[in-house]
């Protein structure tokens, strides 16, 4: 994984999701996440950077769990003929299944998309009360 690839992925996520300033971006200490260009994108986008502590692999356990789930539920069932095919399968798994349909016990057995919607509704209600 290169700093160019992670930078492009971060830019795409920022463009499609438009997160509020102050959103915490957590990663491990991979060189691609420590790269100057990547950090500039974070800073200019108003993201707060959070990284795992040195020698504490469990700090990034949720993300490691995601990669294991992706491999077990999707990637292990395919043999890709080219990069575009792999990208298509991964994109469909994440955007269609994982984020919108797959229930997560840590989120109260609802999908991440449903959890996000519920979160935004609750925050809007709190703002209206004040």
N, C-alpha and C positions, 0 to 999 in steps of 0.2 A: 504494500500500500504506500502510495507516494503523497507528498504534501500537495501536489497538484490535484490529485484525485480527491483527497479529503477536502481541499479548499473548494473544489467544484461542487461536491456533495453538500457542503455547508451553505454555499451560495444558493443552490437550488432549494434547500430546505427553508432558508430565510425568505426567499422570493415567494415560495408557495404558502408558507405558514404565517409570515409577517408577525413574529413574536414581539411582545412588548419589551421595551428597554428594561434591563435588569434581569432578564431570563438567565438562569444558571445553566451553563454549558459544561457538563462534566465529561471528562475523558481520562484515559490512562496517560502515562507519561511518554507515549510513543513520539518519536522524533517528528513525525508529520504534524502532531498536535502542538508541539513546542516551536515549530517553524515560525519565523518572523511573519511571513505573508499570512499564515493562518491566524495568528494572533491579531494582526491588523484587521482582518475581516471581522473577528469577534469584537474588537474594540469599536470599530466604526459602526457596527450593528447594535451596539449597546448591550452586548452579552457580557455576563460576568463569568470569568473563567474559573473552573474548579477542576483540580486534577487529583488523582489518587496519590496518596503518600508513598514515598519510596519504600519498597519492601512490604507493602500492605495490599496484596492482591485482592482482598475481600472488599476494598473500597469500591471496586468497579464490578462487584458481583452481579448486579442487575443486567448490565450490558453483556457480561460473559454468559449469563443465563440466556439472554436473547440469541446470541450467536449459536449456542448449543441447540436451542429450539429451532432456529432456522435450518440448521444442518439436519437435525433429526426429522423434522416434519416436512421438509421440502427438498433440500439439495441432495440428500442421500437417495432420492428416488429418480434422479436424472443423470444422464450422461450428456453433457452439452457438446454440440458440434462446433460452436463458435461463441465468441464473447457476447454478441447481441442476443443470442438465445438465452444465455445465462442471465443477462441483465433483465430481459423480459420476464423470466420466471421469478427472479428475486423481487422485481418491482411488483408483480402481481401478488406474490405471497405477502409482502409487507403492506402495500397500499389497499388491497382488496380483502385479504383474509385476516392477517395479523392485527391490523389497526381497526378494521370495521366489523369483523365477525367473531374472531377468537376471544373467548371469555378469559379473563385473568383473575385468578383468586385474590391477588394483591389489590385489585381494584374493585372488590366486592362482586366478583363474577359478572362483570360487564366488560365490553370491549374498550380499548383505549379511546376510540372516537366517542363512544357514549360517555365515558368518564370525563373527557375534555368538555363535552357539551354541558354536562351536569355541573362541572366546575365553573364554566362561564356563566351559567344561569345563577348559580349561588353567589358569584361575585357581583353580578349585576343587581341581584336582590339586596345585597349588603350595601351597595352604593346608593340604591334608591332609598334605603332607610335613613341614610345620613343626609 
